[in-house]
Amino acid sequence: MNYNAKFRGKIIGQELWKFGFLMNGLTGASIIDENHAFKSIQLFTDFIPVYENSVGQFIGIRDEIRKRDVYSGDVYFEEREHDHGDNRIFIIVTWVKEWSSFLWLSFDEYLTYSNKGISALDADERYDLGHGDMNRLHYFGTVFERFNEIY
């Protein structure tokens, strides 16, 4: 498998997302455009400052249904039908550093992990999704932009 480490972040003060390589410096997170990174970087002009909590890393999976790469921080949902009405199960793509893995956590699991750490997750539970699972999921946005709508 050929994997390219790339990142995305929301540009500070704008509604645009920047894709490329992540640079963490004294002034916070910046993204360098992947098309010219390391070829002719101009100090301060090629470093696009982004909100640190908006940064997501490409997880190596492409959402072929929506023709987009999947990044940590992406939010998907599954529609579940019940006799008493439909509901949505929100799933957050999350980097779990203790397991060195990208996991697909329910919103409750995401919140608990964010607050309590690895003790909130069960090592025997499966938190991964395969390419076939994407068929039943709907893209919702990013946790950075849509957190309040889920919570």
Backbone torsions as a table, in degrees:
resi	resn	phi	psi	omega
1	MET	NA	132.0	179.0
2	ASN	-97.1	113.1	-176.0
3	TYR	-116.5	126.3	175.3
4	ASN	-106.9	119.9	176.4
5	ALA	-71.7	116.0	175.7
6	LYS	-142.2	160.3	-173.0
7	PHE	-132.6	167.1	171.3
8	ARG	-139.7	152.2	176.5
9	GLY	-155.1	151.6	179.2
10	LYS	-83.9	126.1	-176.7
11	ILE	-64.8	132.0	-178.7
12	ILE	-61.1	127.9	177.7
13	GLY	79.9	6.3	-179.1
14	GLN	-132.8	168.3	176.6
15	GLU	-97.4	13.4	-175.5
16	LEU	-101.2	150.9	174.3
17	TRP	-104.5	143.3	177.3
18	LYS	-113.0	136.5	-179.7
19	PHE	-116.8	138.5	178.9
20	GLY	160.3	-140.2	-177.4
21	PHE	-101.5	142.2	-177.6
22	LEU	-89.1	135.3	173.6
23	MET	-128.2	122.8	174.1
24	ASN	-104.3	123.8	-178.2
25	GLY	-133.5	-167.2	-178.9
26	LEU	-64.3	-27.1	-177.6
27	THR	-97.5	7.5	179.5
28	GLY	110.4	-161.5	-176.2
29	ALA	-85.1	142.0	174.6
30	SER	-137.8	153.6	175.6
31	ILE	-115.0	133.7	174.8
32	ILE	-104.4	130.5	-179.1
33	ASP	-54.1	129.4	-176.8
34	GLU	-67.2	-18.2	-178.2
35	ASN	-77.6	-22.5	179.5
36	HIS	-134.5	14.2	178.4
37	ALA	-62.9	138.6	175.9
38	PHE	66.8	4.4	176.3
39	LYS	-92.9	-53.0	179.3
40	SER	-151.9	63.3	-178.3
41	ILE	-68.5	125.1	175.4
42	GLN	-95.8	125.7	-177.3
43	LEU	-53.4	126.0	176.4
44	PHE	73.0	-18.1	-177.8
45	THR	-91.3	-28.7	179.8
46	ASP	-94.9	-5.5	178.3
47	PHE	-92.0	108.6	-178.6
48	ILE	-95.4	113.7	-178.7
49	PRO	-68.2	135.1	-179.9
50	VAL	-129.0	158.6	174.5
51	TYR	-65.2	125.1	-176.0
52	GLU	-58.8	-39.6	-177.8
53	ASN	-78.6	0.9	175.0
54	SER	-96.6	-9.5	-174.7
55	VAL	-68.4	130.7	175.4
56	GLY	-132.0	146.9	178.7
57	GLN	-103.5	139.0	174.3
58	PHE	-59.4	130.6	-174.7
59	ILE	-98.0	5.3	177.0
60	GLY	89.2	8.2	179.5
61	ILE	-119.6	136.8	176.0
62	ARG	-106.9	130.4	174.9
63	ASP	-82.5	94.3	-174.8
64	GLU	-69.1	-25.4	179.2
65	ILE	-65.1	-44.7	-177.7
66	ARG	-101.6	2.2	177.1
67	LYS	56.1	50.7	179.7
68	ARG	-145.4	151.6	174.5
69	ASP	-76.5	151.9	179.4
70	VAL	-100.3	131.4	-178.3
71	TYR	-121.1	153.2	171.2
72	SER	-59.8	141.3	-175.7
73	GLY	95.4	-9.2	176.1
74	ASP	-70.9	147.0	178.9
75	VAL	-118.8	127.9	173.4
76	TYR	-120.8	163.3	172.8
77	PHE	-140.7	155.3	175.2
78	GLU	-115.6	131.4	177.8
79	GLU	-84.2	126.3	177.7
80	ARG	-119.7	128.5	179.9
81	GLU	-95.3	134.8	177.3
82	HIS	-133.0	162.2	177.9
83	ASP	-61.0	-33.5	-177.9
84	HIS	-91.3	7.3	178.2
85	GLY	129.9	165.6	-179.3
86	ASP	-87.6	154.4	171.3
87	ASN	-144.0	164.9	-179.5
88	ARG	-111.7	134.4	172.7
89	ILE	-103.0	112.6	-178.4
90	PHE	-86.8	139.5	-178.8
91	ILE	-127.0	128.4	-179.1
92	ILE	-109.7	128.2	174.2
93	VAL	-75.4	119.4	-169.4
94	THR	-131.1	135.2	172.1
95	TRP	-84.2	120.5	177.0
96	VAL	-108.1	100.2	-172.6
97	LYS	-63.2	-33.7	-178.3
98	GLU	-64.0	-27.5	177.9
99	TRP	-107.8	2.1	-178.7
100	SER	49.3	49.3	-175.1
101	SER	-144.8	148.9	167.0
102	PHE	-88.2	127.0	-179.2
103	LEU	-122.5	155.8	176.6
104	TRP	-103.0	100.9	-175.6
105	LEU	-104.3	141.2	171.1
106	SER	-62.7	162.7	-178.0
107	PHE	-59.6	-41.0	177.9
108	ASP	-62.9	-42.5	177.5
109	GLU	-64.0	-39.8	178.6
110	TYR	-60.6	-47.7	179.6
111	LEU	-62.6	-44.8	-178.7
112	THR	-65.4	-43.0	177.9
113	TYR	-63.4	-41.9	-179.8
114	SER	-61.4	-33.7	-176.9
115	ASN	-92.6	-34.4	-172.6
116	LYS	-114.5	-11.5	-179.7
117	GLY	83.4	-161.9	-170.7
118	ILE	-61.6	-26.0	179.7
119	SER	-61.8	-15.9	179.3
120	ALA	-78.4	-15.3	-176.3
121	LEU	-106.7	148.6	179.8
122	ASP	-97.7	119.7	-176.9
123	ALA	-63.7	-21.5	-179.9
124	ASP	-87.4	-8.9	-179.2
125	GLU	-82.8	148.4	175.4
126	ARG	-95.2	122.4	-179.7
127	TYR	-114.2	11.1	-177.1
128	ASP	-101.3	157.9	175.6
129	LEU	-127.1	144.4	176.1
130	GLY	-94.8	175.9	-179.5
131	HIS	-60.3	-36.2	179.8
132	GLY	-65.3	-27.7	179.9
133	ASP	-67.8	-22.2	-178.7
134	MET	-62.0	-25.1	-178.6
135	ASN	-61.5	-30.7	-176.6
136	ARG	-94.7	-4.4	-177.2
137	LEU	-101.5	152.3	176.6
138	HIS	-118.4	136.3	178.2
139	TYR	-75.2	135.3	-177.2
140	PHE	-114.0	-26.1	-177.4
141	GLY	136.6	-148.4	178.8
142	THR	-116.9	153.4	178.5
143	VAL	-64.0	-28.7	177.8
144	PHE	-62.9	-43.1	-175.6
145	GLU	-88.6	-30.0	-168.3
146	ARG	-118.8	12.3	-176.5
147	PHE	-53.0	-47.2	-176.9
148	ASN	-65.7	-26.0	177.9
149	GLU	-75.9	-25.1	178.8
150	ILE	-85.8	-42.8	-175.1
151	TYR	-72.6	NA	NA
